[in-house]
Amino acid sequence: MADTTASSPASSCLERLKSYVRTQKGFILATEILISFIIIICHASSTYGGYSAVAICEMVFAIIFFIIFMMELDKQFQVVHWVWSDLIRAAVGAGLYLITSVICVIQGNKDGARIAGGVFGLLAGLLFAYDTYTTYLQLKNSGGHRAASTDDKV
């Protein structure tokens, strides 16, 4: 008879996913992934789908950071400063979404899907800007880096 009390790796991963989405950072990243997917659908159904590249790239980056933070790989791979990387990712995403969304809304003559993608892009730009702000506060409160030792001892 199989032992049903032991937890499988899949259930452990699912529990990590559920608990990470309940955190502020997890909720923000999950929302970024979802809104980027909605923008991809809007731009794909538009007559001009050239603006979907920003949404695809930002969704892939958000998925990567979501997995890294959910599985706590940032604590294992300390070569990269993950908070700074996340700050740069969110800031670039906010800027790109705001620029491309304004262009889509202004030039979206009689193309409802393009205008909808632009409106969702503006919301995504605000969400990424909020993510940038919260990451900046986290970086500011943690000090950002450790000071070099001034000891003469080696």
Buried (B, 14 or more C-beta within 10 A) or exposed (E): EEEEEEEEEEEEEEEBBEEBBEEEBBEBBBBBBBBBBBBBBBBEBBEEBEBBEBBBBBBEBBBEBBEBBBBEEBEEEEEEEBBEBBBEBBBBBBBBBBEBBBBBBEEBEEBEBBBBBBBBBBBBBBBBBBBBBBBBEBBEEEEEEEEEEEEEEE
